[in-house]
């Protein structure tokens, strides 16, 4: 077992998560529930001694006739993302979110960074999952669906923004 896989396993143990390890292929797998879907599969694969990749796999595959629309939706969702990206396998319709961590040979990521990397796939499917389902099953247009999700999130951020006093005694959004 590589040092990276052992570190991933120790993190999962610290969260009391149930998982399976495949030492031969250097990954662990588990299932998690999300808001938009009942459960997804997570693969955390060690990349030698210098990093790992976490795949959060959506539990439904894009039907063949919807793959172009799903690809358009995921491409629009990917634009501007800072950490990770959505992927679509055009051959079988698998949809997943990928996050990769690269670190030095003797350098393991701290648990809080590992936690954020695991959480990223969950957060992205929670954010975009309902829209993805509406494109697959409701014939929603990818551009309008992504725009609506991001507009909703922008409005929520504005509502949650702290109000700071100005030099003139009024308030302004920071």
Helices and strands as residue ranges (DSSP letters): H 3-14, E 20-22, E 27-32, E 40-46, E 51-57, G 64-66, H 67-78, E 85-88, E 95-102, H 111-137, H 142-160, E 163-165, E 171-173
